[in-house]
Amino acid sequence: MEKVNFYGKKVLITGASTGIGKALSHEFAKKGAHLALGCIPEEEKLLSEWAKELESRYSIKTWVFPIDLTEEDGPERLFQEVTEKVGDIYALVNNAGTVAYGKFWEIPLGPQAKTIQLNFIVPTKLMHLFLPGMVKRGDGVIYNTSSVSALQPTPFHTVYGATKAAVQSLSQGVRTELRGTGVTICTLNPPYTNTRLLKIQGFPEKLRWYSISGLKTPEWIAQKAIKAFEKKRFMYVPGLWAKFLHIFLIRFSPRKLVDLVAYYGLQGKDKK
Ligand SMILES: NC(=O)c1ccc[n+]([C@@H]2O[C@H](COP(=O)([O-])OP(=O)(O)OC[C@H]3O[C@@H](n4cnc5c(N)ncnc54)[C@H](OP(=O)(O)O)[C@@H]3O)[C@@H](O)[C@H]2O)c1
């Protein structure tokens, strides 16, 4: 398959003010893509400054959309505003995400419902809004930020893992429906990465799991991801060890063993 040339193409990234989304925006900018960047309203200033920096360093155009995507009409507003101000986009990167940590029955339902909303409902809605135009034009890609959590049990952030498994299934199913349209859907499945997500209230400072999997930087993830995006890799797990661990070892090891390792590994280092 021919590599995508992002130069001059318009790319929309949600959750672009920090972490993996910000690092991805940098990689797309280096490739010369024009960027529509989303963030929560509180981060508008921060994201606008970053967007200006990208414009001056890479001679690209940027637009900032400070919209809380968990609001009822958030995805629709983002679609309308992007369509009005930017026009048709070539790629949508569904990246905004959140997590709630703790035992499923002990964490209040609110943060878990928000996780389902932002990690699964929002990408579903945005795909539903942007796909018809892409299919009509016969061109476009959706990159969904899933996770290695889609490929293993994730005790103590089980709803998070469930949303990522749902995104994985959604992406694969819709991609199959898109056969022959010129449009496709890819997933990025990062291992644990040192971002604000892992500092959300209640999340342990260090998981035992990091001794097995390591902890990546968002920049490292994004530098690898952009190459996979160019090749429209259907499912991309960055890093050889992560690929072996999540695509092979976890898949083919006895279920009881995987559950046990996940149970101990996904607790804080201080926990018994
Ligand atoms: N960190 C990991 O270990 C890891 C591993 C695999 C996959 N991922 C996935 O990677 C993606 C990016 O996460 P990250 O690790 O880079 O964490 P992050 O730094 O916390 O980034 C999450 C992004 O989502 C945005 N966001 C949060 N709530 C939002 C809302 N209501 N409306 C719109 N945007 C909202 C945030 O925007 P603001 O900055 O404006 O709040 C932020 O830019 C997520 O989908 C996550 O599940 C992360």
Ligand as a Chemical Component Dictionary entry (heavy atoms), coordinates in Angstrom:
data_LIG
# 
_chem_comp.id                   LIG 
_chem_comp.type                 NON-POLYMER 
_chem_comp.pdbx_formal_charge   0 
_chem_comp.three_letter_code    LIG 
# 
loop_
_chem_comp_atom.comp_id 
_chem_comp_atom.atom_id 
_chem_comp_atom.alt_atom_id 
_chem_comp_atom.type_symbol 
_chem_comp_atom.charge 
_chem_comp_atom.model_Cartn_x 
_chem_comp_atom.model_Cartn_y 
_chem_comp_atom.model_Cartn_z 
_chem_comp_atom.pdbx_ordinal 
LIG N1  N1  N 0  -1.152  7.065  29.112 1  
LIG C1  C1  C 0  -1.275  5.780  28.834 2  
LIG O1  O1  O 0  -0.696  4.910  29.502 3  
LIG C2  C2  C 0  -2.098  5.347  27.655 4  
LIG C3  C3  C 0  -1.913  4.065  27.148 5  
LIG C4  C4  C 0  -2.700  3.640  26.092 6  
LIG C5  C5  C 0  -3.628  4.491  25.550 7  
LIG N2  N2  N 1  -3.795  5.746  26.044 8  
LIG C6  C6  C 0  -4.820  6.594  25.438 9  
LIG O2  O2  O 0  -4.209  7.706  24.840 10 
LIG C7  C7  C 0  -5.155  8.780  24.755 11 
LIG C8  C8  C 0  -4.512  10.043 25.252 12 
LIG O3  O3  O 0  -4.263  9.907  26.636 13 
LIG P1  P1  P 0  -2.928  10.415 27.351 14 
LIG O4  O4  O 0  -2.308  9.257  27.981 15 
LIG O5  O5  O -1 -2.159  11.273 26.431 16 
LIG O6  O6  O 0  -3.554  11.265 28.571 17 
LIG P2  P2  P 0  -3.731  12.831 28.807 18 
LIG O7  O7  O 0  -2.434  13.534 28.744 19 
LIG O8  O8  O 0  -4.544  12.954 30.045 20 
LIG O9  O9  O 0  -4.588  13.251 27.550 21 
LIG C9  C9  C 0  -5.971  13.049 27.488 22 
LIG C10 C10 C 0  -6.514  14.106 26.596 23 
LIG O10 O10 O 0  -7.951  13.992 26.584 24 
LIG C11 C11 C 0  -8.481  15.284 26.714 25 
LIG N3  N3  N 0  -9.769  15.323 27.400 26 
LIG C12 C12 C 0  -10.042 14.895 28.663 27 
LIG N4  N4  N 0  -11.331 15.115 28.956 28 
LIG C13 C13 C 0  -11.880 15.707 27.856 29 
LIG C14 C14 C 0  -13.164 16.183 27.537 30 
LIG N5  N5  N 0  -14.171 16.085 28.413 31 
LIG N6  N6  N 0  -13.377 16.758 26.325 32 
LIG C15 C15 C 0  -12.360 16.866 25.447 33 
LIG N7  N7  N 0  -11.127 16.431 25.672 34 
LIG C16 C16 C 0  -10.880 15.859 26.865 35 
LIG C17 C17 C 0  -7.501  16.036 27.546 36 
LIG O11 O11 O 0  -7.654  17.380 27.198 37 
LIG P3  P3  P 0  -7.173  18.509 28.197 38 
LIG O12 O12 O 0  -5.682  18.398 28.255 39 
LIG O13 O13 O 0  -7.632  19.711 27.543 40 
LIG O14 O14 O 0  -7.786  18.177 29.522 41 
LIG C18 C18 C 0  -6.168  15.492 27.126 42 
LIG O15 O15 O 0  -5.596  16.243 26.087 43 
LIG C19 C19 C 0  -6.362  8.328  25.569 44 
LIG O16 O16 O 0  -7.371  7.851  24.716 45 
LIG C20 C20 C 0  -5.807  7.198  26.404 46 
LIG O17 O17 O 0  -6.794  6.283  26.790 47 
LIG C21 C21 C 0  -3.042  6.194  27.082 48 
# 
loop_
_chem_comp_bond.comp_id 
_chem_comp_bond.atom_id_1 
_chem_comp_bond.atom_id_2 
_chem_comp_bond.value_order 
_chem_comp_bond.pdbx_ordinal 
LIG N1  C1  SING 1  
LIG C1  O1  DOUB 2  
LIG C1  C2  SING 3  
LIG C2  C3  SING 4  
LIG C2  C21 DOUB 5  
LIG C3  C4  DOUB 6  
LIG C4  C5  SING 7  
LIG C5  N2  DOUB 8  
LIG N2  C6  SING 9  
LIG N2  C21 SING 10 
LIG C6  O2  SING 11 
LIG C6  C20 SING 12 
LIG O2  C7  SING 13 
LIG C7  C8  SING 14 
LIG C7  C19 SING 15 
LIG C8  O3  SING 16 
LIG O3  P1  SING 17 
LIG P1  O4  DOUB 18 
LIG P1  O5  SING 19 
LIG P1  O6  SING 20 
LIG O6  P2  SING 21 
LIG P2  O7  DOUB 22 
LIG P2  O8  SING 23 
LIG P2  O9  SING 24 
LIG O9  C9  SING 25 
LIG C9  C10 SING 26 
LIG C10 O10 SING 27 
LIG C10 C18 SING 28 
LIG O10 C11 SING 29 
LIG C11 N3  SING 30 
LIG C11 C17 SING 31 
LIG N3  C12 SING 32 
LIG N3  C16 SING 33 
LIG C12 N4  DOUB 34 
LIG N4  C13 SING 35 
LIG C13 C14 SING 36 
LIG C13 C16 DOUB 37 
LIG C14 N5  SING 38 
LIG C14 N6  DOUB 39 
LIG N6  C15 SING 40 
LIG C15 N7  DOUB 41 
LIG N7  C16 SING 42 
LIG C17 O11 SING 43 
LIG C17 C18 SING 44 
LIG O11 P3  SING 45 
LIG P3  O12 DOUB 46 
LIG P3  O13 SING 47 
LIG P3  O14 SING 48 
LIG C18 O15 SING 49 
LIG C19 O16 SING 50 
LIG C19 C20 SING 51 
LIG C20 O17 SING 52 
# 
